[in-house]
Amino acid sequence: MAIIEVKNFHKGFGKKSVHEGVSLYVKKGECLGLVGGSGTGKSVLLRSLIGLEKADKGEIFIEDINVTDFSERQWQQIRKKVAYAFQGGALFDSMTVFQNLAYPLKEHTKLSEEEIRHKISSQLKDFGLEGSEKLYPNELSGGMQKRVGLARAMMLEPDIILYDEPTAGLDPYNTRNIQELILNLKKKGVTSILVTHDMPTAFAVCDKFAFLKDKVIKEQGTAEQLKNQSDSLIHQFIQGNIL
C-alpha cells in the first residue's frame, strides 16, 4: 500500500505554473529520491505534502487519507505523522538546542519535564550531538545545525519524513553522517522523500527515483534501473547532459 500518493497535482503562483499533473507514490519504508533541475518545483511539492502549500488541482493522500482540502487544524494532526527537515535546519535562533528539541514535545504531547529531558538526551546521543544542549544555533557548525534540525523533526517519531536538501553545503564527513542517519531511520521503517542535487547521497539512501521536468514526473524507477540505463533521463542528469 502507498503511504504517500500524489495524483494529477497542479500548482502555480500567479501566472507562473509550476506543476501540471504530477503523480507519484511511495510505499512504507521506502525512500524516494525526488530529483530534477533547479526551479522545477521539488520543494514546492514537498511543502504541499505537509500543508504548507495548497494544490490548485489534484489529490494528495497520506496513509490512505485524502488530505488535499484539509484545514490548518487537520494538518496539525497530520504533521505529527509527517516531519519536514528544512534545508537550513530552520532552528529557532533564540532557543538552545535543548529548547528547539523540546518545542514539538511541548506543543503536541503531554510528557512531563523529566520525560522530555530523557527523550531529548536519548535523541541527542542517537544523532551524535551529546553536550550540545545549551548551545544556540549560531554556535553550531552547518553540519550540526542540519543534524539538530533532523533530530527535532524526529522528536515525535513520525511515520514519514520529508528531506529538503539535507546535505547541501556540507563537507564529506558531515554528508556521510547525514547519510547514516537517513539509513538508520529507514531501518526503523520510516518512509521518506529526499529532495536533493547530491546524487551520490541519493543513490546511497534511495530505493527509487522520480525525475521532475517540464512540470511533470518524466521518469520513475528503482535506483539500479535508472543508474545503469545510459539513456535514462536521470543518468543524463547525473552526467550534466540535461537540466
N, C-alpha and C positions, 0 to 999 in steps of 0.2 A: 504493500500500500504506500502511496506517495504521502510523505509528511508535509511537503510543500508542493503546491501545484499552482502554476500561473497559466491562465487561459486567455489568449487573444487580448493581451494587455496593451492599452493605448495610453500615452501620456504626453502632454505638451504644456508649454508655458507661453501664454500669449499666442503669438503667431508661429512660434517655434515648436515643431513637432519633434519629440524625442523618441517615442516608441510607437510603432504602428502594427501591433499584432504579435507581441512577444508571447511565446508559450514555452514552458519548461516544467520539469518536475524533479524532485529529489526524494529518494526512499530513505527509510530510517537507517541511521548510522552512516549514510553516505556523505562524502564531501564533494560538492560540485564546484568546479572552477569556472567562474564567470569572467571571460576574457574578451578583449577587443581593444581597439584604439582609444586614445584619449577623446573625450567628448561624445562617446557613443551611449552614454546614459547608464553605465553599470551601477554607479552609486545611487542614481535616481531609482532604479529598480530595487536595489537593496533597501533603500529607505521606505519604499512602498510596502515592503513585506513586514514593516513594523509600524505602519500607520503614520509615518512622518510625511508621506506624500499620498495623494488620493488618485486612484485610477480615473481617467476620463471615460474609459470603456474597458470591458473585460472583467475577469474574475480572478480573485486570489483565495486559495484555500490553505489553511493551516491546520494540520491534523484533521483533515476532512471537514473542517468548518469553513463556511464561506464568510470571510472577514471583509469583503470588498466595501460594504457600506456601513461598517461598524462606527459607532460613536467613539469619542475620546474615552469615555468611561469603559466601554467594552474593550478598547485597545489596551487599556491599563491591565486588564486581566490577561490578555494575550502576551503582553510584554513580560509577564512572569515566566512564560514558557520560551519566549524568543528573546535572545540577547543580541545587542548590536555592539560590536567592537569598533568604535570610531577610529578613523585613520590616525588622528593625532593623540588618541587616548581619551580626549575630552574630559580631563580631570578638572575638578573644582580647584582653582588656583588658591583659594583662601582656606582650603581644608588640607589637613595632613593626609598621608597615605591611609592611616587608620580610619580617619573620618570619611574619606572617599569610599572605602570599602564598607563602612558601616551604614552609609546612606541608604542603599537599596534594602538592607535588612530592617532598618527602622521605618522605612516607607511602606514595606509590603509584608512584614512578618510581625509576630508578637513575641519574638525572642527576648529573653532577659538580657541585661547588660553583660552578665557573665557568659551567657551562651554566645552573644555576639563577639565578645573578646576571644573566646575559644575558637569560634568559626574563622575569624579573621587570622588568628595566629596559625591555624592549620592551612588556610589558603595561601598565606604569605610563604610558608615553608614549601608548599607544593610548587609555587611559582619562582622559587629561588630568591625571595625578597625579604628574608629574615633580617630584622634590625632596621627596617626602613619605616617602621610605623609612625615615627614622629617627624619624618621629613615632609617638606612641601614639594609640589610638582616642580617648581623652579630649581630645586636642589637635586633633581634626578636627571640621569642621562636620558637620551632619547629612547634607548632600548628599555630602560627601567620604566619610563613613562608608559610605553606600549604594554609592558608586562603588567603594570599596575592596572591599566585600563582593561586588559583582558581578565585579570583577576576579579575586578569589580563586576565585569559583565557576567562572570560565572558565579557570583555570590549566591544567587537564587537557584542555582543548579538547573538551568534551563534545559529543555529538550533540544533546542535549536540555537545555533549561534551564527551570526552574520558577520563576517570579517571584511572590513574595508581597508585594503592595502596595509595589512598588519606588519609587513617587513619593509615598507618604503623608507628609504633613508638610513637603514641600519647597516652596520658592518657585518662581515660574515659570521662572527661569533654570535652576535645577538640574533641574526637571522636564523642560525641553527637552533638557538634557544626557542624562538617562536615556533619553528617547525616541530620541535619535540613536544611543545605544549599542545599544539593542534593535534598531533598524532596521539598523545595521551588522552585527550578529550574524545577523540574518535573511538579509542579502545573502550571508553566508558559508555559508548552508544550514542554520543551526541551527533546530531545531524547538522550539517553546516553548508554554507555557501561562502566561497572565498573569491572576492574581487581583488585582482592583482595584475601587475605588469611583470612581476617576478616569476618567470616561467620555471626556473629550477625549483623554487619553493612549491609552485603549483603542481609540478609533476611529483614532488616528494610527498605531498599530502592528499592530492585529489584523486578520487576514484573515476570521475568522468568530467567532461568539459562541455560548456555551451559557449559558442563564439558569437558575439554580438556585433552586427554590422548592418548598416543601412536600415536601422530602426527595427530589425527583427533578429531572431536567432537563426543564423545562416547554417550552423553546423553543430551537431551534438554527437558525442560518442565517448567511449572509455579512454582513459589515458593512453593505454597501449595502442589502441586502434589509431588514434589521431597522431601519436608521436611517430609511428612507423609508416604512415601514409604520406609520401612526399608530395602528393597532390592535394592533401587536405589544407583547408584554409588556416588551421591552427599551426600546422607545420610551416606554411609560408609566412605566417605572422611571426613565428619564432626566428625565422631566417631574415626577417626585416624586409620581406618582399611584398607585404600587404599591410595596409593601415586600417 
